[in-house]
């Protein structure tokens, strides 16, 4: 197994190089491996400990005290499982954050007019006109920054026409704007044109295969979130509680860090030939998501999910999704 494959499965480069060297030099001790890899013996032993922590090496039954690598097949399965666990943990943290935010919002709404501290006020806004008016107020009061997630496609021409004056106004006043759309925006000509015009006017635009929820944060102190994520038209909450804002900012920055610039297109990983959407679909399905769930997460149709998966199976020469998963892991696609 090559170093690139191990890197694709999330193993750090020094650990990948060490594991490959161990498979190429059966029975080699720490001193010989250190010379081969050009590193100090103490550093190499730290890397051996890290491989042991990830269960990629075991104690030799033939030579007591010697660590030997597990088989390539076992390593692939182990790394794939660890990646799945890490992805599940990341999704769990995102869901936990979203649930906590929703819980806090609803608790403060239940408190009603008894919440008088403006720093901890939560305002419930229902109805398209009322929501637009609240966004309008926020746009004109923002002084420094607006960070937003927009996990939606298929917005009407009228909705975009109503949004443009507010977006143009904040940019005209020199407000720093960062907005993330779903990668599927590239299949929505109306929204894609809007995003490109928005970027040309000065906004920073990125895309991600999936986004956790709709979000708009003004000046890192006021946020607008849906009262019921995933249900359009249910209403929004305007929040200024510092603890909730901090969680929302952490969520935004985590997604922004891994997002791709709009003008990159559907970025292709040169080492695997996969687009972000293809890799995300493989990861979602490997994690147990149904086709319907994956389509919703990616902002594409069920037909598109099945088409992409069929194309991937053809590229992998796989006769089943299970076989495709195994071959994808061996290629370092997961």
Secondary structure, 3 states (H helix, E strand, C coil): CCHHHHHHCCCCHHHHHHHHHHHHCCCCCHHHHHHHHCCCHHHHHHHHHHHHHCCCEEECCCCCCCEEECCHHHHHHHHHHHHHHHHHHHHHHHHHHHHHHHHHHHHHHHHHHHCCCHHHCEEEECCHHHHHHHHHHHHHHCCCEEEEEECCCCCCHHHHHHHHHHHHHHHHCCCEEEEEEEHHHHHCHHHHHHHHHHHHCCCEEEEECCCCCCEEEECCCEEEEECCCCCCCCCEEEECCHHHHHHHHHHHHHHHHHCEEHHHCCCEECCCCEEHHHHHHHHHHHCCCCHHHHHHHHCCCHHHHHHHHHHHHHHHCCCCHHHHHHHHHHCCCC
